[in-house]
C-alpha cells in the first residue's frame, strides 16, 4: 500500500507541479522564443522539468526509511541530481557560461560516483574486469556525457520524456525477468514522474522540459545504470542498448560538427531527429517512432543481454540500424 501511495503521489505531484510551473513561466515570461535554430514555431513556456526533479527526489528519503534504498545511494542521487537540476534551473532563467555548467556537471558526477563506492566491474563475456580507481574518470565522463546529450536531444515535443519512460519501463521488465524487483523500483518511480510531465509536453507541447529537467534525467538515468551494474555488471550493456537512440544520434551529431570545425556547445538543429521532424512536418511521428524503436527493437536485445547473450555483439547489432538512421537523416549536417 505504501508503494502504491508513493506512485500516486509522484505522478500527481509531477502533473500538478508542471501545471504550476507553466503558470509561473507564463507570468514571468520564461519562454522559448523561436529562432533559426529552433524546432518549434511559437513561444512556449520552459522549465517544466523541475516538476520531475522535485517529485522524484522527494521520494528518496521515504525509500531509505523503508529500506528500499541505502543512505549512500540516496545521497548520490539527491546531491548529484539536485545540483544538476539547480544549475539547469538557473540557466533556464539567466544564461550560465558553458564552462561553469560543465564544472558543476563534473562535480556532480564525481559526487555520485564517490557515494556509490566507485564504478562497477565491467563484464565482457565470461571475463570480469575490475576497473578500480582507473574507472573513476571514465565513470565521470559517462555521466557528464549522458546528462549533456539528454539536453541536446530534448529538441522536439515529447521526445526526451518518451525516451525516459520507455527506457525505465524496459528496465522494469528486465528486472522482473531476472527476478530482482528491487532494481525496478527507482526506474518505475522515475517513469511515473516523467509521465505526469508528459501530459503537458506531449505534441503539441504546452511547456518544455528546460535544462533543469533534461540534464537531471540524463544524469539520473546514468546513475541508475551504474546502480544496476553493481548488482549485475552485464546490465550496463542493457542500459547502453536501451539508450541507443539518444546515444547514437547525439554522438554522431557531435562528432560530425566537431570535424567540421563548428562550436559543438552552441545551439543548433542538426540532430537526425530534428531533420526527420522537418522532413515529416510534425514532431509527433518522430517521437512515436522513438518509442517504437525502443520497445520493439532495443528492448528485446537488452533482454537478451540480461539473459546471458553476448553483450558486445548485441550492442553492435542494436546500434547498426541506428547509425543507418543517423546518416539517412544527416545527423550533424546543416539544412
N, C-alpha and C positions, 0 to 999 in steps of 0.2 A: 504493500500500500504506500509506503514511504517513497519508493521509487516512482510509482505512478503519479503521485502528487508532485514529485520533483520534475518529471517530464511535463506535466501540465503547467507548472509554474514557469519552466524555461520557455516553452512555446508561447504562452500567454504574455510573459514579460517581454519577449522579443517582439511579438506583434504589436503590443501596446507601446513599447519603447520606440519602435520605428515610427509609429504614428505621431508620437510626441516630438521626436527629433525632426520629423518632416515639418511639423508646425513651427518648431523653433527655427529651422533653417529658412523657411519662407519669411518668418518675421525678421530675421537678422540678415536676409538677402545672401545666405550662404548657398550660392548656386553655381553649377557648372554651366558656363556660357559657351554655346557652340562656337568653334573656330575651325580653321583649316585642318587641324589635327584631330577633330572630334568625330565620333561615330554617331552622335545624336544631333537633332535638328532644332531643339527647343531648350530654353533654360530649365534646368532640373535641380531640385534640392540635392545636396550631398551630405554625407556623414551619418547615414542610417546604420552603418555597420557597428556603431557603438552600442546599439541595442543587442547585437550578437555578443559583443565583448562582455557587457555587464551581466546579461542573463546567464552566460556560461560560467564566468568566473565566480559569480556569487554562489554557485552550487558546490564549489570545490571544498570549502570548509565543512559543508554537510557531508560530503563524501569521505572526508578524513574522519569525522566523528563516527560515521557508520562503518569504518574500516574497509571501505571500498577503494581507498586511495591512501598512500603513505604521506606523511607530512612533507618529506623531501620532494616527492613528485608534485604535490600541490604548490610548494614554494617555487619549483621550477616553472610551472605553468603560470602561476599568479605573477611572479616577479618579471619573468621574461615577456610573457604576453601582455602584461599591464603596461610595461614601458613601451613596447612596440605600438600598442594602441594609443597611448598618450601622445607619443611623438607624431603618429599619424593624425590624431585629432587636432593637435596644434598646427600641423601642416595644412590641414583642411581649412583652418581659419586664417592662418598667416603663414606664408611660404617659409620653410626652413631650408637652408642650404643643404645640398646633397651630402656634403662631407660630414655634417653634424648628424644627419639622419643615418648615414652609414655607420658612424661611430656608435650611435645608440643601438643599431641593429647588431653590431658585433658584440657589444657588451651584453645585450640581452641573450644572444646565443651562447656566449661564454657562461653566463649565469645559469642558464638551463642545463647545460652540459655538466657544470660543476655539481649541481644538486641531483642530477641523475647518476652521478658517480662515474662520469666519463662516457665514452661511446661503447656500444655493444660490440661483440665479436662479429666478424664478417665471415659468413659461410659460403664457400664455393664448392659445390658438390659435396663430397664427404670430408673435405678439409675445412677446418675452422681456424681462422686467423685472429689472434688476439692483438688488437691494434695498440692498446695501452695509450700512453701519452702521445704517441705519434698520431693517433686518430683524433685528438682534440681539435687541431686546426682544420682537419677535414670535416669534422662534425660542425664546427662553427661556419665554415664555408657552405656546407649543405643547408643549414638553417637560414643563413643570410640570403642565399640564392633562392630558396623556396619562398621566403616572405616577399622578396622583391619581384620574383616572376609572377607571383599571385597578384601583386599590384599592377604589373604590366598587362596581365591577361584580363583584368577587370575593365573591359573597354566597351562591352555591349550589354544590353539589358539581360539580367538573369544569369549570365554565363558563369560568373565566379560562385554564385550561390548554388547553382545546379551542379557544378563540379564538386563542391564541398559535400553536398547532400549525397550524391551518387557514390562518391568515394567512401564516405563514412558508412553508408548503408551496405556497401560492398564489404567493408571491413567487418561489420556486424555479422554478415552472412558467413564470412570466413571464420570468425571466432566461434560461431555456432557449429560449423562443420568440424572444427578441431576440438570442440568440447570445452572451450575456455570462455565462458560467458562474461567473466570479469573484464576481459580485454575488450568486450563490446560496449561497456558502459559509457566511457568517455566519448567514443565516436558517435554513439547513439544520442547522447545529450547535445553534442555539437551539431549534429544533423537537425535536431529539434529546434535549436536556437536559430539556425540558418533558415529553417522552414518558416518561422514566424516573420523573419525579414523578407523572405522571397515573396510573400503575399503582396508586398508593396513594390518589389523590384522586378516582378515578372513582366515581360514585354506586353505593352509599353510601360516602362518603369515610371513610378511616381516619385521615387527617390533613389539616389545612387548610394553605394556602399561607402565610398570615400576611402582614403588611405588608411584610416583607423581600422576599418573592417577588413579590407583586403590584406594588408600586411599582417594583421592579427591572425587571420585564417591560415595564411601560408605558414606562419611561424608555428601555430598550434598543431597543424597537420604534420609538420616536420617533427615536432616533439613527440606527438602520438606515435609516429612511425618508429622513432627510437625506443620509446617505451615498449612497444610490441616486440621489437627486435631484441630487447633484453630478455624477454621470455623465450622467444624462438628466433634465432638470427636470420633464418631464411625468409621470415615475414617482411623484412626490409625490402626484399625484391618484390613481394606482393604489392607493397605500397608504391614502389617506383613504377610498377606496371599500371596501377590504378590512376596515378597522377600523370600518366604518359601524355595525354593531350596537351596539358599545360607545359610540361617539361620540354617536350619536343618543339612545340610552336615557339615558346619563349627563347629556348636555346638557339634554334636555327635563326630566329629573327635577330637576336643579339649578335651572333657570330657574323652574319652577313652585313649588318650595319657597321660592326667594328672593322671588318675587312674593307669596307667602302670608305673608311675614314670618318664616319659620322659620329656625333656625340651620342653615345649609347644611353646616357641618362636623360636626354631630352625627350619630351613627349612626342609621340608620332602615332600614326595609324597604319603601320605596315606589317602587323601580325597577320598570319594566314587567316585567322578567324575574322579579322576586320575586312580583309579583301573579300572573303566569302560573303559577309553580310552586305557589302556594297554591290557585289555581283547579283546576289539574290534580291536585294532591295528590301530586306527585312532582317531584324535581329532574331525573331522567334525561331525560324527554321535552323539557324546555326546553333542556337542554344539547345534546342531539342536534339540536334544531331550529336552534340557533345554527350548528352545523356545517353543516347542510344549506343554510341561508341563505347562509353564507359561500362554500360550494363551488358551489352551483347557481345563485345569483343574483348575488352580488357578484363572484366570480372572472371570469365571462365579461365583465362590464362593465369590470373592471380590465384585462383583457387587451385589450379594445377600445381603451382609452386608450393602452396601451403600443404598440399597432399604428397609432396615429395618429388615433383618434377624438377628437371634441370633448370635452375633459376636463371642462369646466364643466357642459355639458349632461348628460354621463354621470354625473357626481357627483350632480346633482339627480335624475336618473332613479333612481339607486341608492337615494337617501335617502327618496324619496316613500313607498314602501310601508313603510319602516322607521318613518317618522313616523306612518303609519297604525297600525302595531302598537303604537307607544309610546302613542298616545292610546286605542287599544282596550283596552290593559291598564293604563291610568290611571297612567302614569309621573308621579311626583311628588305623587300624591294619596294620602291616607290610606286605611286599610282601610274 
